């Protein structure tokens, strides 16, 4: 009787899970990040603003490329840190030069670092033909349609700028999804990044509110950021290290959501500081989004995880409320909260209500769509004098999708997003003990809720949305890989035991 041969490992497991080949020694993965932030700090202390303006984008890009190939998970963490801190680096560079500059090369650093994710799409394009890649394919087709229309109607410069804002969030998600075999690393990196990011930005936000550093004040005056309050202590809407209170509030909301899933020792300090700065941003839509994410976490979690979330919320409130209920912080928050209960006197609510009433017909009857470059800051590139266009101030994602993408592009893009949401929701039921996956699902649906007030498909909001959704898809795929690996090991061990018993019987 012939001896049965051992089964071969599944193709997608070979070289991914269970490899015993020793890794080659090299510089630690944190080396590149330490060099970038260390040199940045030295240039800031030396007040070498001009050198920093040129060096920071170059250093960030080189470090991101090294991390992309050395540690794809840490690359994602570094990318988020660049988004968190580069606006503050830009302000410190201007302060070092002694004057405000309307445009700075430092502004392109986050975009260049993030677009490196495009290499993943070029290297793993075959995934688009798989079932898990279908949502990504539909979204890319919708984006491509809007870009072609935008080039024809708004010009290549404006359309390309807008294309980047729509494209890089889904590229981040795709990068996470195709590296599902390393999902535990991505989970740890993302939790560390947002918890410690919340610690840094939360602490600095409080300093900004009470002290208002000279570089932040100079930037607010130079950029005419009237919507951010007054550039004086106790007069600013906190934007911390980011460009404005809106993006900061979204990132802080994500950090507060992930704090409940983290295990870092500093998470409650980060949560307390972040919660205070989050409140001082005075972004009501983000406040509502955070409530949505907390409720969804409680609903979706297992009983054990639900108890941890409740205890975490109690600790967070105990740390934050004493600071937020006295003095100038209480005054600012109280005034803002009154606007939520008295909508008849809220000019912002009235303006948005009027916008939806008058613009809805225009948005949904424009079958072809206006294409990229028709809304937002990209309209500056389409105008002769560099001013914002007619729809430069456009703060509704619900209206933006049909107006810009039209019916063909809008249906493709929306179908991809809906399919991704449905799959993430279904996957979450098999990941009930994965606190990060549950937090990511809650964050994703809160971002969808904020679409009424901002376009959370693009820029910071889009990055948070698709990082969350594709992380859940990656978690599900990783669980499948682990089940197949365990089944393979079990079958291999069974055959090995059978062969050993057979040889023992023959020897006897």
C-alpha positions as CSV (number, residue, x, y, z in Angstrom):
1,X,0.0,0.0,0.0
2,X,1.4,3.4,-1.0
3,X,2.0,6.0,1.7
4,X,-0.4,9.0,1.4
5,X,1.4,12.2,0.6
6,X,1.0,15.3,2.7
7,X,-1.3,18.0,1.2
8,X,0.2,21.1,-0.3
9,X,-0.5,24.4,1.3
10,X,-3.1,26.6,-0.3
11,X,-1.5,29.0,-2.8
12,X,-2.6,32.2,-1.0
13,X,-1.2,30.9,2.3
14,X,2.2,30.0,1.0
15,X,4.7,32.7,1.8
16,X,2.1,34.6,3.8
17,X,1.1,32.6,6.9
18,X,3.3,30.1,8.6
19,X,6.6,30.8,6.8
20,X,9.6,29.9,8.9
21,X,12.2,31.7,6.8
22,X,14.2,34.0,9.1
23,X,13.8,37.7,8.3
24,X,16.9,39.6,7.2
25,X,18.2,42.0,9.8
26,X,18.1,45.7,9.0
27,X,17.3,49.1,10.5
28,X,14.4,49.0,13.0
29,X,11.1,49.9,11.4
30,X,10.8,53.1,13.5
31,X,14.1,54.5,12.2
32,X,12.7,56.4,9.3
33,X,9.9,58.0,11.4
34,X,12.4,59.0,14.1
35,X,14.7,60.7,11.6
36,X,11.9,62.7,10.0
37,X,10.4,64.0,13.3
38,X,13.8,64.4,14.9
39,X,15.2,66.6,12.0
40,X,11.9,68.5,11.8
41,X,12.2,69.3,15.5
42,X,15.8,70.5,15.1
43,X,14.9,72.7,12.2
44,X,12.0,74.2,14.1
45,X,14.2,75.0,17.1
46,X,16.8,76.5,14.9
47,X,14.1,78.6,13.2
48,X,15.2,77.4,9.8
49,X,11.8,77.8,8.2
50,X,13.0,78.0,4.6
51,X,15.0,74.8,4.9
52,X,12.2,73.1,6.7
53,X,9.7,74.0,3.9
54,X,11.9,72.3,1.4
55,X,13.2,69.4,3.5
56,X,9.9,68.2,5.2
57,X,8.2,67.0,1.9
58,X,11.3,65.3,0.8
59,X,12.0,63.6,4.1
60,X,8.4,62.5,4.5
61,X,8.3,61.1,1.0
62,X,11.5,59.1,1.3
63,X,10.5,57.8,4.7
64,X,7.1,56.8,3.4
65,X,8.6,54.9,0.4
66,X,11.0,53.1,2.8
67,X,8.2,52.1,5.1
68,X,5.9,51.1,2.3
69,X,8.4,48.3,1.3
70,X,9.8,47.6,4.7
71,X,6.6,47.6,6.8
72,X,3.4,48.4,4.9
73,X,1.4,48.5,8.2
74,X,3.8,51.1,9.8
75,X,3.6,53.1,6.5
76,X,-0.1,53.6,7.1
77,X,0.6,54.8,10.7
78,X,3.3,57.2,9.4
79,X,0.9,58.5,6.8
80,X,-1.7,59.4,9.4
81,X,0.9,61.2,11.5
82,X,1.9,63.3,8.5
83,X,-1.8,64.3,8.1
84,X,-2.0,65.0,11.9
85,X,1.2,67.2,12.2
86,X,2.1,68.6,8.8
87,X,-0.2,71.7,9.1
88,X,1.5,72.6,12.4
89,X,4.9,72.0,10.7
90,X,3.9,74.5,8.0
91,X,2.9,77.1,10.6
92,X,6.1,76.6,12.5
93,X,8.1,77.0,9.2
94,X,6.3,80.3,8.5
95,X,7.0,81.4,12.0
96,X,10.7,80.5,11.6
97,X,10.8,82.6,8.3
98,X,9.0,85.5,10.1
99,X,6.2,85.8,7.6
100,X,3.0,84.1,6.4
101,X,3.2,82.3,3.0
102,X,-0.1,81.7,1.2
103,X,1.1,78.5,-0.3
104,X,3.7,76.1,1.1
105,X,5.4,73.0,-0.2
106,X,4.7,71.4,3.1
107,X,1.0,71.3,2.1
108,X,1.8,68.7,-0.5
109,X,3.6,66.3,1.9
110,X,0.5,64.5,3.2
111,X,-0.9,64.0,-0.3
112,X,2.3,62.7,-1.8
113,X,2.8,60.3,1.1
114,X,-0.7,59.0,0.8
115,X,-0.6,58.6,-3.0
116,X,2.2,56.1,-2.6
117,X,-0.8,53.7,-1.8
118,X,-1.4,53.9,-5.6
119,X,1.6,51.5,-6.0
120,X,-0.5,48.9,-4.2
121,X,-3.3,49.3,-6.8
122,X,-0.7,48.9,-9.6
123,X,0.8,45.8,-8.0
124,X,-2.4,44.1,-6.9
125,X,-4.8,45.2,-9.6
126,X,-5.9,41.6,-10.1
127,X,-7.8,41.8,-6.7
128,X,-10.3,44.1,-8.5
129,X,-11.5,41.0,-10.4
130,X,-12.2,39.2,-7.2
131,X,-15.3,39.4,-5.1
132,X,-13.8,41.4,-2.4
133,X,-12.5,43.9,-5.0
134,X,-15.8,44.6,-6.6
135,X,-16.7,47.7,-4.4
136,X,-13.4,49.2,-5.2
137,X,-13.8,48.6,-8.9
138,X,-17.2,50.3,-8.9
139,X,-15.9,53.3,-7.0
140,X,-12.9,53.7,-9.3
141,X,-15.2,53.6,-12.4
142,X,-17.4,56.3,-10.9
143,X,-14.3,58.4,-10.1
144,X,-12.9,58.0,-13.6
145,X,-16.2,59.1,-15.1
146,X,-16.3,62.3,-13.0
147,X,-12.7,63.0,-13.8
148,X,-13.3,62.9,-17.6
149,X,-16.3,65.2,-17.3
150,X,-14.3,67.5,-15.0
151,X,-11.4,67.8,-17.5
152,X,-13.8,68.9,-20.2
153,X,-15.8,71.3,-18.0
154,X,-13.4,72.7,-15.4
155,X,-10.0,72.0,-17.0
156,X,-7.3,69.5,-16.2
157,X,-5.7,71.3,-13.2
158,X,-8.9,71.7,-11.2
159,X,-10.1,68.2,-12.2
160,X,-6.8,66.5,-11.2
161,X,-6.7,68.3,-7.9
162,X,-10.2,67.2,-7.1
163,X,-9.4,63.7,-8.4
164,X,-6.7,63.3,-5.8
165,X,-9.1,64.2,-2.9
166,X,-11.6,61.6,-4.1
167,X,-9.0,59.0,-5.0
168,X,-6.5,58.7,-2.1
169,X,-9.1,57.7,0.6
170,X,-10.1,54.6,-1.4
171,X,-6.4,53.8,-2.2
172,X,-5.7,53.8,1.6
173,X,-8.6,51.3,2.1
174,X,-7.5,49.1,-0.8
175,X,-3.9,49.0,0.6
176,X,-5.3,47.7,3.9
177,X,-7.6,45.2,2.3
178,X,-5.0,43.5,0.1
179,X,-2.7,43.1,3.0
180,X,-5.3,41.2,5.0
181,X,-2.7,38.5,5.9
182,X,-1.1,41.2,8.2
183,X,-4.3,42.5,9.6
184,X,-3.2,42.1,13.3
185,X,-0.3,44.5,12.5
186,X,-2.6,47.0,10.9
187,X,-5.0,46.8,13.8
188,X,-2.2,47.5,16.3
189,X,-0.7,50.3,14.2
190,X,-4.0,52.1,13.7
191,X,-5.0,51.8,17.4
192,X,-1.6,53.1,18.5
193,X,-1.7,55.9,15.9
194,X,-5.1,57.2,16.8
195,X,-4.7,56.8,20.6
196,X,-1.3,58.6,20.8
197,X,-2.4,61.0,18.1
198,X,-5.4,61.9,20.2
199,X,-3.0,62.4,23.2
200,X,-0.8,64.8,21.3
201,X,-3.5,66.7,19.5
202,X,-5.8,66.8,22.6
203,X,-3.0,68.3,24.8
204,X,-2.0,70.8,22.2
205,X,-5.6,71.8,21.6
206,X,-6.0,72.8,25.2
207,X,-2.7,74.8,25.0
208,X,-4.0,76.5,21.8
209,X,-7.3,77.5,23.5
210,X,-5.7,79.0,26.6
211,X,-2.4,80.4,25.2
212,X,-2.8,80.7,21.4
213,X,0.8,80.3,20.2
214,X,2.2,83.0,18.0
215,X,2.6,80.7,15.0
216,X,-1.1,79.7,15.1
217,X,-2.2,83.3,15.5
218,X,0.0,84.4,12.6
219,X,-1.5,81.7,10.4
220,X,-5.1,82.5,11.4
221,X,-4.6,86.2,10.5
222,X,-2.7,85.5,7.3
223,X,-5.2,82.9,6.0
224,X,-8.2,85.0,7.1
225,X,-9.7,82.0,9.0
226,X,-12.6,84.0,10.4
227,X,-14.7,80.8,10.8
228,X,-12.2,79.6,13.5
229,X,-12.9,82.4,15.9
230,X,-10.5,85.0,17.1
231,X,-6.7,84.4,17.2
232,X,-6.5,85.2,20.9
233,X,-6.6,83.0,24.0
234,X,-10.1,81.8,24.9
235,X,-11.4,83.0,21.5
236,X,-10.5,80.3,19.1
237,X,-12.4,77.2,17.9
238,X,-9.7,74.6,18.6
239,X,-8.1,73.1,15.5
240,X,-5.0,71.8,17.3
241,X,-2.3,70.7,14.9
242,X,-4.6,70.5,11.9
243,X,-5.7,73.1,9.3
244,X,-9.2,73.8,10.8
245,X,-11.6,72.7,13.4
246,X,-13.6,70.5,11.0
247,X,-10.9,68.0,10.1
248,X,-9.5,68.0,13.6
249,X,-13.0,67.2,15.0
250,X,-13.3,64.2,12.7
251,X,-9.9,62.9,13.7
252,X,-10.6,63.5,17.4
253,X,-14.0,61.7,17.0
254,X,-12.2,58.7,15.4
255,X,-9.6,58.7,18.2
256,X,-12.3,58.8,20.9
257,X,-14.0,55.9,19.1
258,X,-10.8,53.8,19.0
259,X,-9.9,54.6,22.6
260,X,-12.7,52.3,23.6
261,X,-11.0,49.5,21.6
262,X,-7.4,50.2,22.7
263,X,-5.3,48.6,25.3
264,X,-2.6,51.4,25.6
265,X,-1.8,52.5,29.1
266,X,-2.2,56.2,28.1
267,X,-5.6,55.7,26.4
268,X,-7.7,57.3,29.2
269,X,-5.4,60.3,29.5
270,X,-5.6,60.6,25.7
271,X,-9.3,60.3,25.8
272,X,-9.7,62.9,28.5
273,X,-7.5,65.5,26.8
274,X,-9.0,64.7,23.4
275,X,-12.5,64.9,24.7
276,X,-11.9,68.5,26.0
277,X,-10.3,69.6,22.7
278,X,-13.0,67.8,20.7
279,X,-15.6,69.8,22.6
280,X,-13.7,73.1,22.1
281,X,-13.7,72.6,18.3
282,X,-17.4,73.4,18.5
283,X,-18.2,71.2,15.5
284,X,-21.7,70.0,16.2
285,X,-21.9,67.5,13.4
286,X,-18.9,65.7,14.8
287,X,-20.4,65.7,18.2
288,X,-23.5,64.0,16.8
289,X,-21.3,61.5,14.8
290,X,-19.5,60.5,18.0
291,X,-22.8,59.8,19.7
292,X,-23.8,57.6,16.8
293,X,-20.5,55.7,16.9
294,X,-20.8,55.1,20.7
295,X,-24.4,53.8,20.4
296,X,-23.5,51.5,17.5
297,X,-20.5,50.1,19.5
298,X,-22.8,49.3,22.4
299,X,-25.4,47.6,20.1
300,X,-22.9,45.6,18.1
301,X,-20.5,44.5,20.8
302,X,-20.6,41.3,22.7
303,X,-21.7,41.5,26.4
304,X,-18.1,41.4,27.6
305,X,-17.0,44.1,25.2
306,X,-20.1,46.1,25.9
307,X,-19.2,46.2,29.6
308,X,-15.7,47.4,28.8
309,X,-17.1,50.2,26.6
310,X,-19.5,51.3,29.4
311,X,-16.7,51.3,31.9
312,X,-14.5,53.2,29.5
313,X,-17.2,55.8,28.9
314,X,-17.6,56.3,32.7
315,X,-13.8,56.8,33.1
316,X,-13.7,59.2,30.1
317,X,-16.5,61.3,31.6
318,X,-15.0,61.3,35.0
319,X,-11.7,62.6,33.6
320,X,-13.3,65.3,31.3
321,X,-16.4,66.7,33.0
322,X,-14.6,68.5,35.9
323,X,-12.6,70.4,33.4
324,X,-15.5,71.2,31.0
325,X,-18.0,72.4,33.5
326,X,-16.1,75.3,35.0
327,X,-14.5,78.5,33.7
328,X,-14.2,79.6,30.0
329,X,-14.5,76.1,28.7
330,X,-17.9,75.8,30.2
331,X,-19.0,79.2,28.8
332,X,-17.9,78.3,25.2
333,X,-19.5,74.9,25.3
334,X,-22.7,76.2,26.9
335,X,-23.2,78.8,24.2
336,X,-22.7,76.3,21.5
337,X,-25.0,73.7,23.0
338,X,-27.8,76.3,23.2
339,X,-27.7,76.6,19.4
340,X,-28.6,72.9,19.2
341,X,-31.7,73.3,21.3
342,X,-32.8,76.6,19.7
343,X,-32.6,76.0,16.0
344,X,-34.9,78.9,15.1
345,X,-32.1,81.3,16.0
346,X,-29.3,79.3,14.4
347,X,-28.1,81.0,11.3
348,X,-26.0,78.0,10.2
349,X,-29.0,75.7,10.4
350,X,-31.2,78.2,8.5
351,X,-28.5,78.6,5.7
352,X,-28.1,74.8,5.4
353,X,-31.9,74.2,5.3
354,X,-32.3,76.8,2.6
355,X,-29.4,75.3,0.6
356,X,-31.0,71.9,0.6
357,X,-34.4,73.3,-0.3
358,X,-33.1,75.3,-3.3
359,X,-30.3,73.2,-4.6
360,X,-31.8,69.7,-4.4
361,X,-33.5,70.0,-7.7
362,X,-30.3,71.2,-9.4
363,X,-28.2,68.4,-7.9
364,X,-30.5,65.5,-8.8
365,X,-31.6,66.7,-12.2
366,X,-28.1,67.2,-13.6
367,X,-27.8,63.8,-15.3
368,X,-24.4,64.2,-16.8
369,X,-22.8,65.9,-13.7
370,X,-20.4,68.8,-13.4
371,X,-17.4,66.6,-12.9
372,X,-14.4,67.1,-10.6
373,X,-13.3,70.7,-10.2
374,X,-16.8,72.1,-9.9
375,X,-17.0,72.4,-6.1
376,X,-14.7,73.1,-3.2
377,X,-11.2,74.6,-3.1
378,X,-10.4,73.0,-6.6
379,X,-12.6,75.8,-8.1
380,X,-9.7,78.2,-7.4
381,X,-7.7,76.4,-10.2
382,X,-10.6,76.8,-12.6
383,X,-10.9,80.6,-12.2
384,X,-8.7,83.2,-13.8
385,X,-8.1,85.2,-10.7
386,X,-7.6,82.2,-8.3
387,X,-10.7,83.0,-6.3
388,X,-13.3,80.4,-5.2
389,X,-15.9,79.6,-7.8
390,X,-19.6,79.7,-7.5
391,X,-19.7,76.4,-5.6
392,X,-16.5,76.9,-3.7
393,X,-18.2,76.6,-0.3
394,X,-20.0,73.3,-0.6
395,X,-20.5,71.4,2.6
396,X,-22.9,68.6,1.8
397,X,-21.8,65.2,0.7
398,X,-25.4,64.2,-0.1
399,X,-25.6,66.9,-2.7
400,X,-22.0,66.7,-3.9
401,X,-22.2,63.1,-5.2
402,X,-25.0,63.6,-7.7
403,X,-24.0,67.1,-8.6
404,X,-20.3,66.3,-9.3
405,X,-20.5,62.6,-10.4
406,X,-23.8,62.8,-12.2
407,X,-26.1,59.8,-12.6
408,X,-23.6,57.4,-14.3
409,X,-20.7,58.2,-11.9
410,X,-22.9,58.7,-8.9
411,X,-24.7,55.3,-9.3
412,X,-21.4,53.5,-9.8
413,X,-19.7,55.2,-6.8
414,X,-22.7,54.8,-4.5
415,X,-23.2,51.2,-5.5
416,X,-19.6,50.5,-4.5
417,X,-20.0,52.3,-1.1
418,X,-23.3,50.6,-0.3
419,X,-21.9,47.2,-1.2
420,X,-18.9,47.9,1.0
421,X,-21.1,49.0,3.9
422,X,-23.3,45.8,3.6
423,X,-20.3,43.5,3.5
424,X,-18.7,45.3,6.4
425,X,-22.0,45.0,8.4
426,X,-22.3,41.3,7.6
427,X,-18.7,40.7,8.4
428,X,-19.0,42.4,11.8
429,X,-21.4,39.7,13.1
430,X,-18.6,37.1,12.9
431,X,-16.1,39.6,14.5
432,X,-18.0,40.4,17.7
433,X,-15.0,39.9,19.9
434,X,-12.8,42.1,17.7
435,X,-13.1,45.4,19.5
436,X,-11.2,47.3,16.7
437,X,-13.5,45.9,14.0
438,X,-16.6,47.0,16.0
439,X,-15.2,50.4,16.6
440,X,-14.3,50.7,12.9
441,X,-17.9,49.8,11.9
442,X,-19.3,52.4,14.3
443,X,-16.9,55.1,12.9
444,X,-17.9,54.3,9.3
445,X,-21.6,54.6,9.9
446,X,-21.1,57.9,11.9
447,X,-19.2,59.2,8.9
448,X,-22.1,58.3,6.7
449,X,-24.4,60.2,9.1
450,X,-22.2,63.3,8.8
451,X,-22.7,63.4,5.0
452,X,-25.6,65.7,5.6
453,X,-23.2,68.4,6.9
454,X,-19.9,67.6,5.1
455,X,-18.6,65.5,2.2
456,X,-17.0,62.6,4.2
457,X,-16.2,60.7,1.0
458,X,-13.1,62.9,0.4
459,X,-10.1,64.2,2.3
460,X,-9.9,63.5,6.0
461,X,-13.5,62.2,6.3
462,X,-13.1,59.9,3.3
463,X,-9.8,58.5,4.7
464,X,-11.4,57.7,8.0
465,X,-14.5,56.1,6.3
466,X,-12.6,53.8,3.9
467,X,-9.8,53.0,6.5
468,X,-12.6,51.7,8.7
469,X,-14.6,49.8,6.1
470,X,-11.7,48.1,4.4
471,X,-10.2,47.2,7.8
472,X,-13.3,45.2,8.5
473,X,-13.1,43.5,5.2
474,X,-9.4,42.7,5.9
475,X,-10.4,41.3,9.3
476,X,-12.9,39.0,7.8
477,X,-10.5,37.8,5.1
478,X,-7.7,37.3,7.7
479,X,-10.1,35.1,9.7
480,X,-10.8,33.0,6.6
481,X,-7.1,32.6,6.0
482,X,-6.5,31.5,9.6
483,X,-9.3,28.9,9.4
484,X,-7.8,27.5,6.2
485,X,-4.3,27.5,7.8
486,X,-5.6,25.7,10.9
487,X,-7.5,23.2,8.7
488,X,-4.4,22.5,6.7
489,X,-2.3,22.0,9.8
490,X,-4.9,19.7,11.3
491,X,-5.0,17.6,8.2
492,X,-1.3,17.5,7.9
493,X,-0.9,16.4,11.5
494,X,-3.6,13.8,11.0
495,X,-1.8,12.2,8.0
496,X,1.6,12.4,9.8
497,X,0.1,10.5,12.8
498,X,-1.5,8.0,10.4
499,X,1.9,7.4,8.7
500,X,3.7,7.1,12.1
501,X,1.1,4.5,13.4
502,X,1.4,2.5,10.1
503,X,5.2,2.4,10.4
504,X,4.9,1.4,14.1
505,X,2.5,-1.5,13.2
506,X,4.9,-2.7,10.5
507,X,7.8,-2.6,12.8
508,X,5.9,-4.6,15.4
